[in-house]
Amino acid sequence: MLGGAIGRGELAMATPLPTLHPQPVIEPLDPGEIERLQREVRALARERDAVILAHNYQLPEVQDVADFVGDSLELARRAQSSQAAVIAFCGVHFMAETASILCPDRTVLLPDLAAGCSLADSITADQLRAWKREHPEAVVVMYVNTSAEVKAESDYCCTSSNAVQVVEHVRNTYGEDVEILFGPDMWLGAYVERVTGKRMHVWTGECHVHAGIRPGDIARVRAEHPGADFMIHPECGCSTQVMEYAACGDVDPERTYMLSTGQMLRHARASQAKDFVVATETGLLHRLALENPEKRFYAANPRAICPYMKIITLPKLRDALRDLRPEVRVPEEIAERARRPIERMVAIGR
């Protein structure tokens, strides 16, 4: 599977991809408890001069209490522009690290330090250094879903919303024939290759949640909702597969849109469609429905739930604001080197 779907670029083999832990058992809160905890969180945020940032994949009640909800690039920009003394980051560890790197004078809280990322775990700084030694003239473009140590070894970071623009910027800066090491998401790398028509060296990492959305899931849900717009995230393992299946007629290409989560939100607002099939982590459906109450959204795979994103709960957020911990702080010697590729990512258009 790994070699066949990527196609154009050279594959750099990672160590065996990590396996996600079992899905967490999330004890549901009753509406009254949610309302009480949200009041506590907002009061503590005012008391601590804190801004609450939440990723689109967080639990609905966590999204609803946040000051800003968005994708990783939007949240990085919000962290950088905020004047708050404390940043409470409801996301995963690499996102809190990014905020710490961009805002070294602020306190960055992550309500549960176990909120990791299988994709970020698929490449280490040692592996990247070894890869760079094999290609000493190459420019390194790393997806933002990586550790601070990996970012420190990179030239540019990107997100799914600006990966194509970042790679095009690199080619405009260094020349069309520049060697590019792209990672760790092999599916996003394949998507960028397809859009730009240029090959790269692509690492073989993936997000297991997105990789679990298969063409069969898509075909079944689209058959149930034949008039729906189909929105698929390029980070999905099936994104390149969908392009291949669409080319050979196994997936209907009509009304199919490759979009980041932010782009999905904008498309849903602008589209005349009433029904949408959504291929990404299911947390986005809450915000889609909230912003478009007259429209209907269906998960391509209802089991596409990131256990790491769902670790953070309202009680944990309340405790983090109350106690000002757990704090994420990147050592300055690493942060200084990682800051440049992150700032380049933030500066390049989406």
C-alpha positions in Angstrom: 0.0 0.0 0.0 2.7 2.5 1.0 4.6 2.4 -2.3 1.7 2.1 -4.7 -0.5 5.0 -3.6 2.3 7.6 -3.4 3.5 7.2 -7.0 5.7 10.0 -8.1 8.1 10.8 -5.3 10.8 8.8 -3.6 9.6 7.2 -0.3 11.7 7.4 2.8 10.8 4.5 5.0 10.0 5.3 8.6 10.2 2.9 11.5 6.9 0.9 11.9 4.0 3.3 12.2 2.7 3.8 15.7 -0.6 2.1 16.8 -3.2 4.2 18.5 -4.4 3.3 21.9 -7.9 2.0 22.3 -10.6 4.7 21.9 -11.1 6.5 25.3 -14.3 6.1 27.2 -15.6 9.6 27.4 -18.1 9.9 30.3 -20.8 12.2 29.0 -21.6 15.3 31.0 -25.2 16.3 31.5 -26.2 19.7 30.2 -26.4 21.3 33.6 -22.9 20.1 34.5 -21.6 21.4 31.1 -23.1 24.8 31.8 -21.7 24.9 35.3 -18.2 23.9 34.2 -18.2 26.4 31.3 -19.0 29.2 33.7 -16.1 28.1 35.9 -13.8 27.9 32.9 -14.7 31.4 31.7 -14.4 32.9 35.2 -10.9 31.3 35.6 -9.9 32.5 32.1 -10.7 36.1 33.1 -8.9 35.7 36.4 -5.8 34.3 34.8 -5.8 36.6 31.8 -6.0 33.5 29.6 -7.1 33.0 26.0 -8.6 29.5 25.3 -7.8 28.1 21.9 -9.5 24.9 20.7 -8.9 22.7 17.7 -11.8 21.8 15.4 -11.5 18.2 16.5 -12.1 18.9 20.2 -15.2 17.8 22.2 -18.2 20.1 21.4 -18.4 21.4 24.9 -14.7 22.4 24.8 -15.1 24.1 21.4 -18.1 26.0 22.8 -16.2 27.5 25.7 -13.1 28.5 23.6 -12.3 32.1 22.6 -11.2 30.8 19.2 -11.7 27.5 17.4 -9.8 26.6 14.3 -7.2 24.5 12.5 -3.5 24.3 13.6 -2.5 27.3 11.3 -5.3 29.5 12.5 -4.6 28.7 16.1 -0.9 29.4 15.7 -1.7 32.8 14.3 -4.2 33.4 17.2 -1.6 32.4 19.8 1.0 34.8 18.2 -1.5 37.7 18.0 -3.0 37.3 21.4 -2.0 39.6 24.2 -3.1 37.2 26.9 -0.6 36.2 29.6 -1.8 32.6 29.5 -2.7 30.4 26.5 -4.9 27.4 27.3 -4.4 25.1 24.3 -7.1 22.5 23.8 -5.5 20.4 21.1 -2.5 18.1 21.0 1.0 18.4 22.2 2.7 19.6 19.1 0.2 22.5 18.9 1.0 23.6 22.4 4.7 23.4 21.6 4.1 25.6 18.5 2.4 28.2 20.7 5.3 28.0 23.2 7.8 28.6 20.4 5.9 31.5 19.0 5.1 33.0 22.4 8.1 32.3 24.7 7.1 35.0 27.2 3.6 33.5 27.7 2.5 30.5 29.8 1.1 27.8 27.5 -1.1 25.2 29.2 -2.1 21.8 27.8 -4.9 20.3 30.0 -3.6 16.8 29.5 0.0 16.0 28.5 -1.0 12.7 27.1 -2.7 14.4 24.2 -0.1 13.2 21.6 -0.3 12.5 17.9 0.4 9.3 16.0 1.5 11.3 12.9 4.0 13.4 14.9 5.3 10.2 16.4 6.1 8.7 13.0 9.3 10.7 12.6 12.0 11.7 15.1 14.7 14.3 15.0 17.4 11.6 14.6 15.5 10.1 11.7 15.2 13.4 10.0 18.9 14.2 10.5 19.8 10.8 8.9 17.5 11.6 6.0 19.1 15.0 5.6 22.6 13.4 5.4 21.4 11.3 2.5 20.2 14.5 0.7 22.6 17.3 1.9 21.3 19.9 -0.7 17.6 19.4 0.0 15.2 21.8 1.5 13.2 20.3 4.4 9.4 21.0 4.5 7.8 19.4 7.5 4.1 19.2 8.3 3.2 21.1 11.5 2.2 17.7 13.0 5.7 17.1 14.3 7.7 17.6 17.5 9.6 20.8 18.3 12.9 18.8 17.8 11.8 17.9 14.3 10.8 21.4 13.5 14.2 22.6 14.7 15.8 20.4 11.9 13.5 21.8 9.2 13.6 24.7 6.8 9.8 25.2 6.5 6.7 24.0 8.3 3.3 23.8 6.6 -0.3 22.8 7.3 -2.8 21.1 5.0 -4.2 24.5 4.2 -0.9 26.0 2.9 1.3 23.0 2.0 1.0 23.6 -1.7 1.8 27.3 -1.3 4.8 26.5 0.9 6.2 24.0 -1.6 5.6 26.5 -4.5 7.3 29.2 -2.4 10.3 26.9 -1.9 10.6 26.3 -5.7 10.2 30.0 -6.5 13.0 30.7 -3.9 15.5 27.9 -4.7 14.6 27.0 -8.3 12.3 24.5 -9.9 14.8 21.6 -9.6 15.3 22.0 -5.9 15.3 18.7 -3.9 12.5 18.7 -1.2 12.2 16.4 1.7 8.5 16.4 2.7 7.1 14.7 5.7 5.9 13.1 7.7 2.4 12.7 6.1 2.8 10.6 3.0 -0.8 11.3 1.8 -0.5 15.1 2.1 2.9 14.8 0.3 1.2 12.8 -2.5 -1.5 15.4 -2.7 1.0 18.2 -3.0 2.9 16.3 -5.7 -0.3 15.8 -7.6 -1.3 19.5 -7.4 2.1 20.9 -8.3 3.1 18.2 -10.8 6.5 18.0 -9.2 8.1 15.1 -7.3 9.5 15.2 -3.8 11.1 12.8 -1.4 8.2 11.8 0.8 8.3 10.3 4.3 6.0 7.3 5.0 4.1 8.6 8.0 0.3 8.8 8.4 -2.5 9.7 10.8 -4.2 6.4 11.7 -7.5 8.1 12.3 -7.6 9.7 8.8 -6.1 6.6 7.2 -9.0 4.6 8.6 -11.5 6.4 6.3 -11.7 4.1 3.3 -13.2 4.5 -0.2 -15.8 1.9 0.8 -17.0 4.1 3.6 -17.2 7.0 1.3 -19.1 5.1 -1.4 -21.6 3.8 1.1 -22.3 7.2 2.7 -22.4 9.0 -0.7 -24.9 6.4 -1.9 -27.1 7.2 1.1 -26.9 11.0 0.3 -26.6 11.2 -3.5 -27.0 14.9 -3.8 -24.4 15.8 -1.1 -21.2 17.7 -1.6 -18.2 15.4 -0.6 -15.5 17.2 1.3 -12.3 15.3 2.0 -9.2 16.4 3.9 -5.9 15.9 2.0 -4.4 14.5 5.3 -6.7 11.6 5.0 -5.1 8.4 3.9 -7.8 7.9 1.4 -7.3 11.3 -0.2 -4.8 10.1 -2.7 -6.7 6.8 -3.0 -9.8 8.8 -3.8 -8.0 10.6 -6.5 -6.9 7.3 -8.0 -10.3 5.7 -7.6 -12.0 8.8 -9.1 -9.7 8.6 -12.1 -10.7 5.0 -12.7 -14.4 5.5 -12.0 -14.6 3.7 -8.6 -15.4 6.9 -6.7 -17.7 9.5 -8.2 -15.7 12.7 -8.8 -18.7 14.9 -9.1 -19.0 17.4 -6.3 -15.8 16.1 -4.7 -13.7 18.8 -2.9 -10.2 18.3 -1.4 -10.2 20.8 1.5 -8.5 21.6 4.8 -10.8 21.9 7.8 -10.8 25.7 7.5 -11.6 25.4 3.8 -14.4 22.9 4.6 -16.0 25.5 6.8 -15.8 28.2 4.1 -17.1 25.8 1.4 -20.1 24.7 3.6 -21.1 28.3 4.1 -20.8 29.2 0.4 -22.2 26.1 -1.2 -25.8 25.8 -2.3 -25.9 22.2 -1.3 -28.0 21.1 1.7 -26.2 17.8 2.5 -22.5 17.2 2.9 -20.4 14.1 3.4 -17.3 14.9 5.4 -14.1 12.8 5.4 -12.1 14.0 8.4 -12.1 13.6 12.1 -15.7 13.8 13.3 -15.1 16.7 15.7 -15.4 19.1 12.8 -19.1 18.2 12.3 -20.0 20.1 15.5 -18.7 23.4 14.2 -20.1 22.8 10.7 -23.6 22.2 12.1 -23.3 25.1 14.4 -22.4 27.5 11.6 -24.9 26.1 9.1 -28.0 25.1 11.1 -30.1 24.7 7.9 -27.7 22.2 6.4 -26.9 18.5 7.2 -23.5 16.9 7.7 -22.6 13.2 7.6 -19.3 11.6 8.6 -17.7 9.5 5.9 -16.7 7.2 8.8 -18.4 7.9 12.2 -15.5 6.0 13.9 -12.9 8.5 12.7 -12.4 9.8 16.2 -8.9 10.9 17.4 -8.5 9.5 21.0 -5.8 12.1 21.7 -8.0 15.1 20.7 -10.8 13.7 22.9 -8.6 13.4 26.0 -9.1 17.1 26.9 -12.4 17.6 28.8 -14.0 20.6 30.6 -12.9 19.4 34.1 -9.3 19.1 32.9 -9.4 22.6 31.3 -10.9 24.0 34.5 -8.1 22.4 36.6 -5.4 23.6 34.2 -6.6 27.2 34.4 -7.0 26.9 38.2 -3.5 25.4 38.8 -1.7 26.9 35.8 -0.4 23.5 34.9 0.4 21.3 33.0 2.6 23.8 31.2 4.3 23.1 27.9 7.6 25.0 27.5 10.1 24.3 24.7 13.8 24.7 25.7 15.2 27.9 24.2 18.0 26.2 22.2 15.3 24.1 20.4 12.7 26.9 20.2 15.2 29.3 18.6 15.9 26.9 15.7 12.2 25.8 15.4 10.9 29.4 15.4 12.1 30.2 11.8 10.3 27.4 10.0 7.1 28.0 12.0 7.2 31.7 11.3 7.6 31.0 7.6 4.5 28.8 7.8 2.5 31.5 9.5 3.6 34.1 7.0 2.9 32.1 3.8 -0.7 32.3 2.5 -3.3 29.6 2.9 
